[in-house]
Amino acid sequence: MNNNIKILAFAGSTRKDSFNKMLLKNAINGVDGKSAEVTYIDLRDYQLPIYDGDYEIEKGIPENGIKLKELLRNHDGLMIASPEYNSSISAVLKNTIDWISRPEEGRTHLDCFDGKTAALMSASPGALGGLRGLAALRSILGNIKVIALPDQIAIPGADKAFDQNGILIDDIQRKAVEGLGEKLVDITSKLKNQS
């Protein structure tokens, strides 16, 4: 058991009935309380203005950006369900990353990301399940010192993949999503114990 491992889970969508929020909750069901402590947040609750260098100079990092930085610092790994918008990641996810990657006085640059592990997943009505967006997200995370697991999940036909309770209908897909969460906890635990 890795009860000392803390995972921060969020989707790159603010839509109430987001397929990616549903997907994320399936992954959380596989690990929360069993092998790790998972904190689920909704980016809708952490709204941020569009990143603007002049805004940052005049007002600093917004309060929600500071709160998100602190949440990342207090967790060992990340579970991210990222929708694909026009072959990339959503504006809300990119903007969130842009704000919380900004340096803070008295802190090492990227300290809230540095060495974190991440499990990436996506659900989309399209045939690729959001794979192109995951490629973009993987590139961004690598640049800010996050270790993204090589395994990832993309669920195509998401508009028909979940039941009325948001659970994946296909047992193989559901077990794969839960397995990705377990793998995140396992690798995060090994890395944490080495440091």
Stockholm file with secondary structure:
# STOCKHOLM 1.0

chainA/1-195         MNNNIKILAFAGSTRKDSFNKMLLKNAINGVDGKSAEVTYIDLRDYQLPIYDGDYEIEKGIPENGIKLKELLRNHDGLMIASPEYNSSISAVLKNTIDWISRPEEGRTHLDCFDGKTAALMSASPGALGGLRGLAALRSILGNIKVIALPDQIAIPGADKAFDQNGILIDDIQRKAVEGLGEKLVDITSKLKNQS
#=GR chainA/1-195 SS CCTTCEEEEEESCCCTTCHHHHHHHHHHHHHBTTTBEEEECCGGGGCCCCCCHHHHHHHCSCHHHHHHHHHHHTCSEEEEECCCBTTBCCHHHHHHHHHHTSCCTTSCTTTTTTTCEEEEEEECSSTTTTHHHHHHHHHHHHHTTCEEEEEEEEESSGGGTBCTTSCBSCHHHHHHHHHHHHHHHHHHHHHHHHC
#=GC SS_cons         CCTTCEEEEEESCCCTTCHHHHHHHHHHHHHBTTTBEEEECCGGGGCCCCCCHHHHHHHCSCHHHHHHHHHHHTCSEEEEECCCBTTBCCHHHHHHHHHHTSCCTTSCTTTTTTTCEEEEEEECSSTTTTHHHHHHHHHHHHHTTCEEEEEEEEESSGGGTBCTTSCBSCHHHHHHHHHHHHHHHHHHHHHHHHC
//
